Amino acid sequence: MKFLTQVALAATLAFGVAGAAKADQLADIKAKGEIAIAIDLGAPPWGMTDADLKPAGADVEVANKLAQDLGVKMKLVEVTGPNRVPFLLTNKTDIVVSSFAITPERAKVVDFVPYSVNRLIVFGPKGVEIKSLEDLAGKRVGVVRGNLQDTELTKKAPADTKLVRFDDDATTITALMSGQVDAMCAPYGMYLTLAERYPAKELEPKADVVQQPLGIGLRQNSPELKAWLQDWVKKGAADGSLSAIFEKHMGAKLDLTPYLADMK
């Protein structure tokens, strides 16, 4: 409910600023020569900064390729999980490429084009005894407020699980590393990145939560842009370029077949 309240407010602001979505957003982007893409740089390995403090990660590579294939410059708009939808609906960004899980709730206000998948897991230090979701009872589990991990664990974890909600992935990671929480729920790719970055913590997977398709988010009523994005993803799936990016960061091949078949 809180998510829908935030979305309703953002939608109201967007309508006041720009009215209904423009008839041809794709033509506007091409005329401008630039596409503004929202990415969370605090969500490794999807979005992060490298040793030189430059944007890096799977979503950054996808966004750069998308802009290049569209023939325009890519303007990175840094976001956090909770403000991806408000930024999109208030025209601060053209699209969202930010480990954006496709859910029925979000699909009420945002259009999606699937481009990747997200295996959501609970992970934590080796010494924390968790072997299934049932073992989360009484445990402190860090999640990003309002994100998929929050909504899924709220539904699936035992009632006495202590979900500790933070505003973004970076803060949740800090809480795990400092012992404020026993475990955290996040994408499997993030676990791989953190396990490599902090070997002394001996992080390990504890329990699977859900696997969800991730989507490029765009405003509703942008048929030309959506059609171009769908065609772009189909080509990227066919030639293996999207899978190559996914495998580089997640250590597994990407199969979009089930999700592409359902694209509308």
Secondary structure, DSSP 8 states (H G I E B T S, - for coil): -HHHHHHHHHHHHHHHHH-S--TTHHHHHHHHTEEEEEE-TTBTTTBEE-TTS-EESHHHHHHHHHHHHHTSEEEEEE--GGGHHHHHHTTS-SEE-SS-B--TTGGGTEEEEEEEEEEEEEEEETTS--SSGGGGTT-EEEEETTSHHHHHHHHHS-TT-EEEEESSHHHHHHHHHTTSSSEEEEEHHHHHHHHHH-GGG-EEEEEEEEEEEEEEEEESS-HHHHHHHHHHHHHHHHHSHHHHHHHHHHSS----HHHHTT--
